[in-house]
Amino acid sequence: MAKFLELTTILSVIIPLLIAMQFQMAFSSEIEDGKEYVLDSPLLNFRSRSRFLGSVIKQGAKCNPIKKNICNGISVNKGTSLLFCCKIKCVNVLGDRNHCGQCGRKCNLGELCCHGTCTNILNNVNSCGKCDKKCLHGVKCQHATCGYA
């Protein structure tokens, strides 16, 4: 009986950790280190020696909303991203969980920022596990997986 209780205790700790790791993997896919945003239109006041360097902003680039606002509503990557200066860094408000649609708007647990809207990815057949991942017709999305049984 003691072994059964010990095993039950261990499983009660391990199972929530595994579930938490699955959510972490789903949410970490939106963050890519070193990602660069290519401007749809070159900035007029952006100083650079090269035309190419003047048309790229790195993810998390430092900005100042008053003095050096290099990302105030700038459309990048052919309209798929929209950069705003949130506090002191450039943020894609169409895909950032902490600044979804506007600076400071945070998505809840189980949600991702899809096109500027906090979207439940746990049981949404149109965004199952990540933005725009559609389940086949008639297949349910449960626990961020299509057809989970």
N, C-alpha and C positions, 0 to 999 in steps of 0.2 A: 504493500500500500504506500509506503514511503517513497519507493521508486516512481510510482505513478504520480504522486504529488510533485515530486521533483521534476519529472518530465513535463507535466502540465505547466509548471511555473516557467520552465525554460521556453516552452513553445509560446506561452503568453507574452514573452519578451521578444522572441525572434520574429513572430508573425507581424506585429506592428512595425518593426524595423524594416522588414522586407517591403511592406506596403509603402512606407515612407521613402524608401530608396526608389521605388517605381515612380512616385510622384516627382522626386528630385530629378530623375533622368528625363522625364517629360518636360519639366520646367527648365532644365539646363540647356535644352536644345535651342531656346530662343537667344541665348547669350553666346556669342562667338568672339573670342579674343582676337584682336587685331583686325576686325572687320572694317572695311572702308566703304564709305558711301560716295557714289559718283553723282555729282550735282546735275540736275536736269538742265539748268541754266547757270553759266558761270557767274560768280559774285562780282559785282563791280568794285567793291572796296577790299577784296581779298588779295593781299599782296603775296606774290610768289614769283620766283625767277622762271618757272616753267608753266606753260599753259596747262599741262596735265596735273601738276601739283596744285594748281589753283582751282581745279575742278573736283578735288577729292577732299573729303573730311573724314577723319578717322573716328570710329565709334568711341564715345566718351571724351572727345576733344574738349579742352577747357574753353569756357566762354564766360562772358560777363554780360548779363542782360542790359547793362547801361553803357559800358565802355567798348567792349569787344564782342558784340552779339553776332557771331558768324553763322548762327543757326536759328534764325527767327522765322519759323514757318517755311523752311527751305525744302522744296520737293527734291527727292533724290531717288536713284535707282529706278528710273523710268516711272515715277509716281507710286512705287510700291512702299516707299518710306517717306515720312515727314518729320524733319528735325526741328526741335525747339530747344532753347536754352533753359534747362530746368536746374535751378540753383546755379551751379558752376560748370555743368557739362552738357554737351550736345546729346540729346536723347531722341530716339525714334518713337514718337507717341502713338504710332500705329502698331507697335509690337512690344512695348516695354510694360511689364506687369506692375511696375511702381509708378508709371506715368502713362496710363492708358487713355488716349484721347486728349489728355491735357496734363500739364505738370501736376504731380501730387495725387492723381487719382489712382488708387491701388486696387488691384483685382483681389478677390477673396481666394481662399484655399480651394483648389479644384478648378480654378479659372485661369485662362491665359488671355492675353490681350491680342485679339484677332481683328485686324483692320481698325484699331482704335476703340473697340468695344470689348469689355470684359465678357468672356464667353465660357460657359460651363463645358469642360471637356470630358467630364466623367460619364455623362449619359446623353450626349448630344450626337445624334446620328450624322449631322453635317460637319461636326468638328470633334471627332472621337479620338481623344488622346493628344491631338494637336490641331492647330488651325487648319480648316478646310479638308480634313481627312474624312471623307464620306464613307459610311458603311454601305454595303450592298443593299439593294431594295429588299425590305422585309427583315433585315438583320438588325438586331438591337445593339446599342452601345451601352455597355455596362462596365463600370470601373475602368474607363478610358480604353476599352478594348472592344472591337467589333466582334459580335458573336460569342462573347464571354459566357461560359456555362457555369 
